[in-house]
Amino acid sequence: PPKLRVLAFSAIYYSPKGSPKPERSPVVIISTVTSTGEERQIIAENIDGDKVVIEDFIRQVKEFDPDIIVGYGTNRMDWEFLQKRARKMEVKFTVDRVGAEPHRSVYGHISITGRANIDLLDFADELPEVKVKTLENVADYLGVMKVKDRLLIEDVEIAEYWENPEKRPLLAQFSMENAKCVMGIYEALADFAVELSKLVGLPLDQIGRAAVGFRVEWFLIREAYRMKELIPRRVERRYRPYAGGMVLKPKPGIHEDVAVLDFKSMYPNIMIEYNISPDTYLDPSEPEPPQGVNVAPEVGHRFVKAPPGFYKRVLSGLISVRDEIRRRLRKVKPGSVEYRVLDARQKAVKVITNATYGYAGWVGARWYIKPIAEATTAWGRSIILNTIEMARSMGLEVIYSDTDSIFIKYDPEKIKALSKRIKEKIGLEIKPDKIYKRIFFTEAKKRYCGLLPNGELDIVGLEVVRGDWAAIAKNVQEEVLRLILKEKSVEKAVRFVQKVISNLRERRIPYKDLVIWKTLTRPVEKYAVKAPHVEAAKILMKEGWELSPNDKIGYVIVEGPGRLYKKAKPHILASYEELDIEYYVSNQVVPAALRVLSMFGVTADDLNPPKTLFDFLKKG
């Protein structure tokens, strides 16, 4: 393949009041890194000098003439911002190969004629292990640059760093590290992106932006053409829900040595095994044909056993291709170019294979009929129930199950025997996906935290992710989980929370950990409900800030009478002394800790350290 020229960039915008807006916020720094190893920075001399920055960036792009331009969040923010800012500066923003400007195209991506524009944020969903998809988190996960080794500056701090001559070099360093991270992420994901593009048939600049359903559909269109099958028209339909996968209520508490057994491509294999396809579905009014039918449990949908349906042919082809690639991988030296390409290819095939079932249940799909999705999940539930019964009959304790996996007490010999039995009786492959040294379950489904053999915590569904949590709540919960799972000590976890509360009351917790961030989803005047972040936004607007939908508002809760929204104040206009500390104790720290500790009989009173000697004696 040709050696492609790649340019990665990252831009910094100066906006002392609110999120950057191209009408008023200059571009003060643009950092670039190229595939030839060249690093460059364009830095404005002052906030009125960004015309030169934009012109230099355009010149640099034209001189280097990249085949691919990569950024992070560029489809959502940077390209349109730079184009509008250039227009304000009366500069034609031509960074393509034909003298035209970037324009919005299919799937919402920005098209740059003659070059592939790749927004790496579009590929972040391929990394489910990265919970918060920031540039630094993705770079850390992929081993590009560790978060602990780099400089981080919050958006709200950028103006302060730019205005301070002593801090400005740090802002330049931050920008260059961002550009290096962008290039590093591209290098880590490029093979996968190229192989996915080749498999599906969408251009490289569209494949990441296209939703999974469209990726699958374009692949199916290709296969239908190859098989000389007619391609259905797209039809508008109303969403109709159907029963999903089987989720068994967990056994709450802590469990030692737990294995997660995962069915290999369960839903695609079900669709192959039972010939589930739009062209094999038999309407209830039709008689059973001589070749017989497969009847789905619970729902009763029928699918003819022969000939092989469209989905069966497509999925069988994908699975056999992936198996062949993996056989070749075993013969190739890890780390070699051939290994990297083959590994990227098998991952691309896996993504499309596993997404086909979800596509079948999407009402926007060209090949949609509801019985396909209903029958596939019905067979899935039946298989999981049979697996649970088999495991229990062999003396294995089943702790939890979710869709296509079961959590059982780890017993290598019995698990090996169970896998063999499932292969013989059901015809599907099941094997350990993860093994936890220790795992904690709440009473709710899809909420647990496991300790992996490497010492990392695997948190699922327990995360403090709501928009009205401050960083202190997240930090407390993670440390509580760590103390319970790694050190097996509820007492240490309780003492830790008590210490945090004491530090909070003594104002020793960093102020930034008490800021609550929430995004405006509409213009401030359109909110009917009085919410804390909306009231904080109104205060900022009175101070001259220009705010609009998608702006993040940082606020704190200060002391004072009335409802919570009346006590919200923008964090940049408040001081630590004003904070309502007891709000943070009662509504942030304690609830976050109790999401875990309440399972061990711990109450809010147990977490509150005594404030006075009298309280201490009373507790005693």
C-alpha positions, -999 to 999 in steps of 0.1 A, spaced: 0 0 0 12 36 -6 28 54 23 2 80 33 11 114 46 -7 122 79 -10 155 97 -24 156 133 -34 189 149 -48 204 181 -61 239 185 -65 262 216 -91 290 217 -91 319 241 -124 325 258 -123 342 293 -161 341 296 -178 309 286 -171 282 260 -152 294 229 -174 309 201 -159 317 167 -176 351 167 -155 363 197 -129 337 206 -95 339 188 -74 309 179 -42 314 200 -23 281 194 -24 254 168 0 225 172 8 200 145 26 167 143 32 149 109 39 113 100 74 123 90 81 133 126 79 171 122 64 191 151 53 227 147 35 253 167 17 284 155 13 308 185 -5 342 183 14 372 195 -17 385 211 -55 379 211 -59 401 181 -34 382 160 -52 350 152 -56 359 115 -19 351 112 -24 318 131 -52 306 107 -33 317 76 -1 299 88 -21 267 95 -37 268 60 -2 273 45 13 245 65 -15 221 54 -9 230 18 29 227 20 28 193 38 -1 182 16 -14 154 38 -35 125 25 -51 122 60 -58 149 86 -65 137 121 -79 153 152 -99 146 183 -134 161 184 -127 179 151 -160 169 134 -179 182 164 -160 214 171 -127 224 154 -134 224 117 -165 245 119 -150 268 145 -119 274 124 -139 279 92 -163 305 109 -133 322 126 -115 324 93 -146 339 77 -147 366 104 -110 373 97 -119 375 59 -96 345 52 -107 317 28 -103 285 48 -91 262 20 -73 232 35 -84 207 8 -69 199 -26 -93 217 -49 -95 252 -33 -129 246 -16 -138 249 21 -146 220 44 -183 210 44 -207 189 64 -214 155 47 -231 122 53 -233 108 89 -224 143 101 -187 141 92 -168 171 78 -156 164 43 -122 179 31 -120 172 -6 -90 152 -17 -80 144 19 -95 119 45 -105 138 76 -106 115 105 -120 125 139 -105 99 163 -133 105 188 -155 86 164 -135 55 172 -135 59 209 -167 38 212 -147 8 199 -129 10 233 -156 1 259 -129 -1 286 -124 36 284 -154 49 304 -148 87 299 -137 92 263 -113 122 267 -82 125 245 -59 119 275 -79 88 287 -79 72 252 -41 80 248 -34 65 282 -54 33 275 -36 28 242 -2 34 257 5 65 237 10 88 267 2 81 303 -21 107 321 3 108 350 32 118 327 16 147 309 4 182 316 -34 187 319 -52 220 318 -90 223 322 -110 242 296 -119 269 322 -82 274 330 -71 281 294 -78 319 295 -58 322 328 -28 304 314 -29 325 282 -31 358 301 -2 349 324 32 352 306 48 327 330 21 301 324 17 306 286 46 282 278 28 255 298 -3 261 276 19 256 245 33 224 260 -3 212 267 -13 219 231 17 200 217 11 170 240 -25 170 227 -12 169 191 13 141 199 -16 121 216 -37 126 184 -9 112 162 -3 83 187 -39 73 188 -41 74 150 -11 51 147 -27 27 172 -61 27 154 -52 32 118 -49 -4 108 -83 -12 123 -99 18 106 -85 9 72 -96 -28 75 -131 -18 87 -133 6 57 -122 -21 33 -146 -47 48 -177 -24 49 -170 -3 18 -174 31 34 -146 56 28 -120 60 56 -133 95 66 -169 82 70 -164 47 86 -158 60 121 -186 85 120 -212 61 106 -234 45 133 -229 7 137 -263 0 119 -251 18 88 -218 0 88 -236 -34 89 -260 -23 63 -233 -12 38 -216 -46 44 -249 -64 37 -255 -43 6 -221 -54 -7 -228 -91 1 -263 -89 -14 -248 -75 -47 -222 -103 -47 -249 -130 -41 -272 -114 -67 -298 -107 -40 -323 -78 -42 -317 -50 -17 -348 -39 1 -359 -2 1 -356 17 34 -390 20 50 -400 44 79 -413 24 109 -423 31 144 -401 16 172 -416 -16 187 -399 -30 217 -391 -67 222 -378 -88 251 -340 -87 253 -314 -110 267 -317 -130 299 -303 -112 330 -303 -132 363 -306 -113 395 -271 -114 412 -263 -128 446 -254 -95 465 -222 -92 485 -186 -102 479 -176 -134 461 -141 -149 458 -126 -163 426 -153 -158 400 -150 -166 363 -171 -150 336 -179 -176 310 -187 -159 277 -204 -175 246 -184 -170 215 -205 -148 191 -237 -162 207 -263 -143 187 -246 -147 153 -242 -185 159 -279 -187 169 -289 -170 137 -267 -195 117 -278 -226 137 -316 -219 133 -314 -203 99 -329 -170 111 -333 -146 82 -359 -123 66 -361 -147 36 -365 -179 58 -393 -165 81 -425 -183 78 -457 -163 84 -481 -180 109 -507 -184 81 -484 -204 59 -482 -242 61 -450 -260 72 -428 -269 42 -414 -305 36 -379 -295 47 -393 -286 82 -390 -255 104 -371 -243 134 -395 -230 161 -383 -203 185 -390 -210 222 -415 -187 240 -424 -166 209 -431 -195 184 -417 -178 153 -409 -203 126 -380 -203 101 -375 -229 74 -345 -252 78 -335 -250 42 -322 -235 20 -297 -213 39 -310 -178 44 -293 -145 35 -281 -139 71 -269 -175 75 -247 -172 44 -233 -138 53 -226 -147 90 -211 -181 81 -188 -164 57 -177 -138 83 -171 -164 110 -151 -187 87 -131 -156 75 -122 -147 110 -113 -182 120 -90 -184 89 -74 -150 99 -68 -162 134 -52 -194 121 -28 -173 100 -21 -150 130 -8 -180 150 19 -185 123 30 -148 121 55 -131 143 37 -108 169 46 -72 163 53 -76 126 35 -55 100 16 -87 87 5 -95 123 -8 -60 129 -28 -60 96 -42 -94 102 -51 -86 138 -68 -54 127 -87 -74 100 -100 -100 125 -112 -72 148 -130 -55 120 -147 -88 110 -156 -94 147 -172 -59 150 -195 -65 120 -203 -101 129 -214 -92 165 -233 -61 153 -255 -80 128 -280 -92 154 -284 -57 167 -289 -45 132 -317 -71 127 -336 -55 156 -332 -19 143 -364 -5 129 -344 16 104 -328 -15 88 -335 -23 52 -336 -61 62 -358 -55 93 -386 -78 104 -394 -79 141 -396 -117 145 -359 -121 137 -348 -101 168 -375 -116 190 -366 -152 179 -329 -147 183 -332 -133 219 -357 -161 228 -332 -188 217 -305 -168 236 -325 -168 268 -332 -205 264 -295 -213 260 -285 -193 290 -312 -210 312 -299 -244 299 -263 -234 307 -272 -224 342 -290 -257 348 -260 -277 335 -236 -256 356 -256 -262 388 -260 -299 380 -222 -301 379 -219 -285 413 -209 -250 400 -223 -220 419 -239 -196 395 -237 -160 409 -251 -139 380 -258 -140 343 -262 -113 317 -272 -118 281 -245 -140 267 -224 -147 298 -226 -163 332 -206 -156 364 -197 -188 383 -174 -199 410 -140 -205 394 -132 -242 392 -109 -249 362 -116 -286 359 -154 -283 362 -155 -253 338 -135 -273 312 -161 -301 316 -190 -277 314 -176 -261 282 -173 -295 266 -208 -305 276 -223 -272 262 -204 -278 229 -219 -313 226 -255 -305 237 -260 -269 224 -234 -267 197 -219 -234 210 -185 -225 223 -182 -210 258 -150 -201 276 -137 -179 304 -135 -143 294 -124 -128 327 -115 -142 361 -120 -120 391 -100 -125 423 -129 -109 441 -162 -94 429 -188 -72 446 -225 -72 435 -253 -50 447 -288 -62 446 -294 -46 412 -287 -61 378 -258 -49 357 -240 -33 387 -208 -48 400 -171 -42 406 -145 -69 402 -108 -71 411 -88 -84 382 -56 -105 387 -35 -75 376 -49 -54 405 -72 -32 384 -108 -26 393 -134 -34 366 -164 -12 375 -197 -18 357 -229 2 363 -218 14 397 -199 45 385 -210 79 398 -218 92 363 -248 114 368 -243 151 359 -249 163 394 -220 145 411 -188 164 419 -154 147 415 -152 141 453 -181 116 450 -164 96 423 -131 96 441 -147 84 473 -166 56 457 -136 43 438 -115 43 469 -142 25 489 -144 -2 463 -106 -5 463 -105 -9 501 -132 -35 501 -120 -56 472 -82 -53 476 -79 -50 513 -111 -68 523 -119 -42 549 -152 -25 554 -138 -9 585 -109 7 565 -135 19 540 -157 35 567 -126 52 583 -116 65 549 -150 81 543 -149 96 578 -115 110 571 -127 126 538 -157 142 557 -133 155 584 -110 170 557 -140 184 539 -152 202 571 -117 215 576 -117 227 539 -87 205 530 -103 189 500 -92 207 467 -118 232 456 -119 218 421 -131 184 434 -163 202 447 -173 217 414 -204 201 398 -204 202 360 -235 201 339 -242 208 302 -269 232 290 -291 213 266 -311 243 254 -310 281 257 -312 293 293 -345 311 287 -361 278 275 -358 260 308 -391 257 326 -376 240 356 -354 259 380 -322 238 381 -289 247 399 -268 248 367 -294 270 349 -294 295 378 -256 295 378 -257 301 340 -280 331 346 -255 346 370 -227 342 345 -248 359 318 -254 388 341 -216 390 344 -212 393 306 -208 356 296 -223 345 263 -238 310 268 -255 287 244 -266 250 243 -238 224 249 -218 248 271 -207 231 303 -215 250 335 -194 245 366 -211 255 398 -208 250 436 -234 250 464 -230 278 488 -246 284 522 -279 302 524 -316 297 527 -341 283 502 -342 255 476 -310 240 461 -311 260 429 -310 293 449 -277 281 465 -260 274 432 -232 298 422 -207 297 393 -175 281 407 -153 309 393 -173 335 412 -175 317 445 -149 311 473 -142 281 494 -154 299 525 -189 303 510 -195 266 504 -223 247 521 -200 219 534 -228 199 549 -245 197 514 -213 180 501 -212 156 531 -249 146 529 -255 148 491 -222 139 476 -198 119 498 -223 98 519 -246 87 491 -216 78 468 -201 57 496 -234 41 506 -240 28 471 -214 2 481 -212 2 519 -250 -1 525 -246 -37 513 -226 -44 545 -251 -28 569 -233 6 570 -256 36 576 -251 73 570 -247 77 608 -217 53 607 -200 74 581 -203 107 599 -173 114 621 -181 130 655 -179 168 652 -175 174 689 -165 156 721 -201 153 730 -209 136 696 -179 113 701 -192 102 735 -227 98 721 -214 76 692 -195 55 717 
